[in-house]
Amino acid sequence: MELVGIAVGHIGMSLSDTYSLTVDELLDIYGQWRELHEQEERARWEHIRMLAQCVLMPHSKKPLKATDIFKFPWDASIDEVKKATKADFERIADMFG
């Protein structure tokens, strides 16, 4: 990965600003920029899925969930979230008093 090309060509930084940064600073900026673009891309796909759900709902005999239309890779991470138990709350309360 050519960091200078990404910083100037994609992120829009000036060449002098890019060269004034350390590699770690440049990597942090790139990481934040990439995360923003991934969030924007996910939002676009979520909007498309919601639109498809609205279009298909009147033609379905059963209620449709968004994940019934199609699943995204990031849907799995949402399904894997474990619900907190009473024991978890007690453990945290003991840790922080």
HELIX and SHEET records of a PDB file:
HELIX    1   1 LEU A    3  GLY A    5  1                                   3    
HELIX    2   2 ILE A    6  ILE A   11  3                                   6    
HELIX    3   3 LEU A   15  TYR A   19  1                                   5    
HELIX    4   4 VAL A   23  LEU A   56  1                                  34    
HELIX    5   5 MET A   57  HIS A   59  5                                   3    
HELIX    6   6 ALA A   66  ILE A   69  1                                   4    
HELIX    7   7 PRO A   73  ASP A   79  1                                   7    
HELIX    8   8 LYS A   86  PHE A   96  1                                  11    
END                                                                             
